[in-house]
Amino acid sequence: MFLFRLLPKTWLEQRAEYAFFLGWTYSIISIIIAALIFPHDPSIVAIAFTSIMLLPELRKMFKLKSEKLSEEKRFSIKRLLEKNKDFIKIYIFLSLGIFLVYSTAAIVLPSFQVNRLFQTQLGVRGIYGGAMGFPILLFWSIFLNNWWVLLACFLLSLFTGDGGIFMITWNLSVWGTIFGVLARNAGIAMGTSPLLFFFVIITIVGPHGFLEILSYILGAISGGMIMKGLRKEGFRSEKFRALLYYNLALLMIAINILILGGLVETFVLGNSGLYREIIAMSYPG
């Protein structure tokens, strides 16, 4: 949005929480524009529009962070995380804004509009299928699915500098839509407020959802920082080699967080009877 472009380069870095309004605003605008231009299937187009609008701010952040890291005299994992702390917070607030737009829309809009606007997101339901009864198979199914998302976040950012935001936005839209629909349908079935079920769902799935999105964020930052470092320093630069090493270490941290998230999700899906009841109420039969 034009007003955001008028703000100083470091405005997001100084007030990361404002990224929530950035994600919220751009998501709403993107859904409306996509629905008007592509009425038959606006779901993926809305994700693309949101990502495109977010790119200028993310590019400024990647540029600022790569410049600061290239000036470091001594690298360490601790310093790398400290330097990226604000960037990670910005991604988290962006993610929260995007997620709440989709979950709110899924709860308050009529069913026919939800099915039209978010038909691709709703098609992801039931991804784990027959693995549900076997914890090892369930974990492997969850991990593989999440691994490909993490790899896509890393590679898209590696090749484009900031393209991982597309995969992050896509996953947030899927989670927001599905959890919102679950809450709305369960609320209708029980004759109570969907918000009650939404808070229950978020309480149950929130821990592993946060770990997964954090993993994707770290993967996107890692790939983007490597690309920015390569462009700035050159492949033979000692600074670039240090940047490459520590951002690959950041990717390894992301993978470990992803494994932890998969373990938590496996436990939740295997042991949360309440969550299964909500799913059963939402999709009977």
N, C-alpha and C positions, 0 to 999 in steps of 0.2 A: 504494500500500500504506500502511496506517495508520502503520507505523513511520516511513516517510519523511516523513509529515506532521508528526511530532513534532520534526523537526530544524529548526534556525534557517532563516530565509528565505534567507540567503546561503550555505548549506552547499554547494550545487552550485557557486556562483561561486568559493568558496574552494578546493574540491577537485573540479575538473572531471572527473577520472578516475573518480570515483564514479558518474558518469552511465553508465558502461559497465554497472555492476551494475543500475542502474535499467532500462536498455533490455533487458538480459538477463532480468531477473526478470519484468518486465511482459509481455515477449513469450511466455515460457513459460506464465505464468498465462493469458494471453489465448488461446493455442492450445488449452490444455486445456479451458477453459470453453467456447470456441466449438465444440470437437469434441463436448462433452457435450450442449450445447443444440441445436446445428445439425449433427448427424452427417452429413447428406447433402452439405453444401457449407459447411464452416466457414472457408474460406480468407479471404474478404473480411471476414467477421465478426470473425475474429481480428485483422485489421489495424485494424478500427474500435475494438475493445476496447483494443488497445495504445495507440492514439492518444488515446482518452478518458482512460486512466489517466495518460498523460504530460502531459495538458493543464494540470493544476493547477501543476506545477513550472515548465512553460514560461510560464504566465501570470505567475507570480511574477517570473521572469527578465525578461520583456518589461516589466513594470511598473517593476522596478528600473532597467533600462537606459534606459527612456524618461525616467524622473525625472532620471537623471544627465545624459543628453544635453540635456534641457531647461534644465539649469542652466549649460550651457557658455556662456561669454561670446563665444568665437570658434570657429567651426566650420572644420574642414578634413578632407579625405579621410583624412589620416594619423591625426587625432584620432578620427575615426569608426571606423576599423579598430582603433585601440588600445582604444577604449571597448567594442567588440564582440568583442575577442579571446577573452575568457573564454566568452562566449556561443557563439562558433563552436566552441571546444574542447568545450563541453558537447554540442553537436549532434554533433560528430564521435565522441565517446565513446559517446553514445547509439546512433549509427548502427552503430558497431562491435559493440556488444552485440546489437542486433537482427539484424544480418547473421549473426553467428556462431551464434545460435540456429537460424535457418533453414537455414544450411549444415550445421550439425551434425545437425539432424533429418533432412535429406535424405540424409546419409551413413549414419547409424546405424539409422534406422527401416526396416522392411521395405518393399519397393516398393509393396505394396498400400496401406499406410498413407500413404506419401508421396503417392501418386496421389489418395487420398481427401482428405487434409488440405490439399494444396496444388495442387489441380487447376486453379484459375484461374491461379496463377503459372506452372505448366508449360505452359499454353496460349499463353504469350507467346513460346515458342521459335520461331526461324526468322523473326523479324519483318522482316529486311532482304531476304530472298528473292532475287529476280533481280538486285538491285543489286550483289551481291558481286563480279561480274567487272569492274565499272567504277568506279574510285576516286572520280570526281566524283559519280556517282549514289549510290554508297555513302555518301560524306560527307553529301550532301544528305539522304539517307534517315535517317541517324543524327542529324543536326542537327535535322531537323524533329521526329523522335520525342522527342528530349531537350528541344527548345524548348517543346513542349506541356506537358511535365512541369514545366519551370521556370516557365512562365506559370501553370500550375495552382497551384504552390507559392506564387507571389507573390499571385495573386488570392484564394486561399483564406485566406491570412494577412491580406490587405488587408481582406477583408469580415468576417472572424471574429476577427482579431487573432492567431490561432495555429493556424489550420486546415491550414497547409502541412505539419504533421507527418504528416498522413494520407498525402499523396503521397510523402513521404520514406520513411515506413515501408513503403508499398506497394512502392516500387522496391527497397528493401533486401531485402524478402521475396522478390521475383522473382530478384534476383541470387543471394541465398543459396541458394534452392531449386535454381535451374538449375545453378550452379557445383557445388553439393553432389552433385546427380544425375550431372553429367558426371564428377566425380571417382569416385563410387561405381561407375558403369557401366564406366569405363575400368579401374578397379582390378580389377573382376571379370573383364573381358575379358583382362587381362594377368596375372591371378593374383597381384597384388601389393596392397599397402596403398592404399586410396583416399586416405589422407592425403598420400601422395607426389604423386599427381596433383592434389590440392587445392592444395598449395603451389605446384606448377608453374602451375596455372591462375591463382592469385592473383598470382604473379610477373608473368605475362603481361598480365592484364587490370587489375591493381591501379592502375597509373598513371592510365589514363583513367577508371577507376571512381572514384578519389579526386577527380579534377577534376570529374566530373559531379556527385557527391554534394555537393562543396563549392559548386558553382554553385547547386544546389537549396537548400542551407542559407542561402546569402547571399540568394537570392530570398525565402525564407520570412521571414528576419529583416527584410529591407527592407520587405515588405508589412506585417508585424506592427508594426514600429516606426512606420510611417506611420499605421496605425490607432490605436495607443496615443497618438501625438502629437496626432492629431486630437481624440480624446476628451478629452485633458488640456488642450490649449492652445486648441482652437477653430480654425476654418478661417482666420479673419482675423488670427490671431496671427503676429507676425514670427518667433517661435521655431518655430512650426509650419512656416512657409514655408522656413525654413532646414533644418529636419528633413526636410521633403519633398524639397528639392533634393539633399541629401546622401544620402538613402536611395535616391533615383532613381539617383544616381551609383553607389551600392552595387549596384543592379540592373544597371547597365551593366557593372560589373566582373564580375558573375555571368554575363552574356551572353558576355563575352569569354573567361572561363574555360570556358564551355560550348563555344565555338568551338574553343578549344585542345584540350579533351577529345575533341571530334569528330574533329579532325585526327589525334590520337594513336590513337584507336580505329580510324579508317580505315586507318592505317598497320599497326596490329597485325593486323586482320582480313585485310588484303591481303598481308602478308608473313610472318606466323607460321605456318609449315608445321606446327610441333609442336602448336599450338592446334587447327588443322584436323584433325590426326591424332587428337587426343583426342576431338573431336566425332565423327569417323567411328567410333572405337572405341565410343563411348557409344551412338550411334544408327546402327548399320550399315544400309546400304541406303537 
